[in-house]
Amino acid sequence: MGVISAGGFSSDWFKNLIKPSWNPPSWLFGPVWTTLYFMMAVAAFRVWRNVGFKSPAPLASFFIQLALNFAWVPIFAVCHELLFAFVEIAVLDVAIIVCIILFWNVDRVAGALMIPYLLWSLFATALSYELWHLNPNTVGLYCASQFGYRPEL
């Protein structure tokens, strides 16, 4: 994920997007995501330790939301699809909520460890919406392929 995101977020395309005044500085993302992924791993381990795969729903929901998390980066930073990225992250938010509920029912600490991730994702959802709203003429790769135009990557 880091290889994909590094190119997309350091590109001229990203640098030239109009961003809201409350857009966080780029240096903040590394420490935040490192902390969140650590907390997510601890939460998943606690659930696995309590129920393993005998009750598959909690860990299945964890892996579903993790896949959605990883999917956002190429949709946004590689394909430049701002609207699709916003829709995808909104679906991710729902998946995180489901995961928190399922984790909470197994281990309240595990559920609580996922709450900062949900809050960051909700913030990222608002940011994703605002980026789409502020940059309505941005042409992504999917849209571009429909009209025979291919923007520079």
WORA-V724022 format. One line per field, one symbol per residue. ss: DSSP state (A for helix, B for strand, O for the rest). Layout:
ss = ???
This chain:
ss = OAAAAAAAAOOAAAAOOOOOOOOOOOAAAAAAAAAAAAAAAAAAAAAAAAAOOOOAAAAAAAAAAAAAAAAAAAAAAAOOOAAAAAAAAAAAAAAAAAAAAAAAAAOAAAAAAOAAAAAAAAAAAAAAAAAAAAOOOOOOAAAAAAOOOOOOO
